[in-house]
């Protein structure tokens, strides 16, 4: 879970279920070494890791705009005020049918100064046309 609180982590899971139709289920809270851990489950997703270019095109096709700060890439969709981070090859699966399925993304709906910073750093891009 990293540095997120249990509440923040659960909020991320709800956002992933809403916006990416994930089927992540909350199972339990576990007290481990004085830290609260969240136990979840989700169906197995068969496939392979999606390539970075496929992930980029997928997010652009969904109406997200790329945000890059300090060498890190995130994606933002203004109509829902949705910021998505950690969408790298290990967290997006490409199914045999060619669909991309995100797993374990970091989703938030930023407010205040964070939202202002997101808006200020957007880099509009358009999907590349296949050759």
C-alpha positions in Angstrom: 0.0 0.0 0.0 3.0 2.3 0.2 2.5 5.6 2.0 -1.3 5.8 1.5 -3.5 5.4 4.5 -6.1 2.6 4.5 -8.8 5.1 3.7 -6.8 6.6 0.8 -6.1 3.1 -0.6 -9.8 2.1 -0.4 -10.8 5.4 -2.1 -8.4 4.5 -5.0 -10.0 1.1 -5.3 -13.5 2.6 -5.5 -12.3 5.0 -8.2 -10.8 2.1 -10.2 -14.0 0.1 -9.9 -16.0 3.1 -11.1 -13.9 4.4 -13.9 -12.2 1.2 -15.2 -15.0 -1.3 -14.3 -12.6 -3.3 -12.2 -14.1 -5.9 -9.9 -11.9 -5.3 -6.9 -13.5 -6.4 -3.6 -12.6 -5.4 -0.1 -12.0 -8.5 2.0 -10.6 -7.3 5.4 -8.5 -4.9 7.4 -5.5 -6.5 9.0 -3.4 -5.1 11.8 0.2 -6.0 11.0 3.1 -4.7 13.0 1.0 -1.7 14.1 0.1 -0.9 10.5 -3.3 -1.3 9.1 -3.3 -3.4 5.9 -6.1 -3.7 3.3 -6.8 -7.1 1.9 -8.6 -7.1 -1.4 -9.4 -9.6 -4.2 -10.1 -9.4 -7.9 -10.6 -11.9 -10.7 -7.5 -13.1 -12.5 -6.8 -11.2 -15.7 -5.1 -13.4 -18.3 -2.8 -11.7 -20.7 0.6 -10.1 -21.0 2.0 -6.7 -19.9 0.9 -3.9 -22.3 3.7 -1.9 -24.0 4.3 1.7 -22.9 3.2 2.9 -26.4 -0.1 0.9 -26.1 -0.7 2.4 -22.7 -0.1 5.9 -23.9 -2.5 5.5 -26.9 -5.1 3.9 -24.7 -5.2 6.7 -22.2 -5.2 9.3 -25.0 -8.2 7.5 -26.7 -10.0 7.6 -23.3 -9.7 11.4 -23.3 -6.8 11.7 -20.8 -4.1 14.2 -21.1 -0.5 13.3 -20.2 1.1 15.0 -17.1 4.8 14.7 -16.6 6.7 16.0 -13.5 10.1 15.0 -12.3 10.3 12.2 -14.9 7.1 10.6 -13.7 4.1 10.2 -16.0 0.5 10.5 -14.9 -2.8 10.9 -16.8 -5.6 13.4 -16.1 -9.2 13.6 -17.4 -10.6 17.0 -16.5 -14.3 16.2 -16.9 -14.2 13.8 -13.9 -11.2 15.5 -12.3 -9.5 12.1 -12.3 -5.7 11.8 -11.9 -4.2 8.4 -12.7 -0.6 7.4 -11.7 1.4 4.2 -11.7 0.1 3.2 -15.1 3.3 1.4 -16.3 3.7 -1.9 -18.1 3.5 -3.9 -15.0 0.1 -2.4 -14.1 -1.7 -2.7 -17.4 -2.5 -6.1 -18.9 -3.2 -6.7 -22.5 -5.7 -9.6 -23.0 -5.7 -12.1 -25.8 -8.5 -10.0 -27.4 -6.4 -6.9 -27.4 -8.2 -5.1 -24.6 -6.1 -3.2 -22.0 -7.0 -3.8 -18.4 -5.5 -1.7 -15.6 -4.6 -3.2 -12.3 -3.3 -1.5 -9.1 -3.4 2.1 -10.4 -3.1 5.1 -8.2 -6.3 7.2 -8.8 -7.3 10.4 -7.0 -9.5 13.3 -7.6 -7.2 16.2 -6.7 -8.4 19.3 -4.9 -7.0 22.7 -4.0 -3.3 23.4 -4.7 -2.8 19.8 -6.0 -5.5 20.3 -8.6 -4.1 23.7 -9.6 -0.7 22.1 -10.1 -2.1 19.4 -12.2 -3.9 21.8 -14.5 -0.8 24.0 -14.7 1.4 21.1 -15.8 -0.8 19.4 -18.5 0.8 18.6 -21.8 -2.0 18.2 -24.4 -1.3 15.4 -26.9 -3.4 13.8 -29.6 -3.5 10.1 -30.4 -0.9 9.1 -33.1 -2.3 7.9 -36.4 -1.3 4.4 -37.2 0.9 4.1 -40.3 
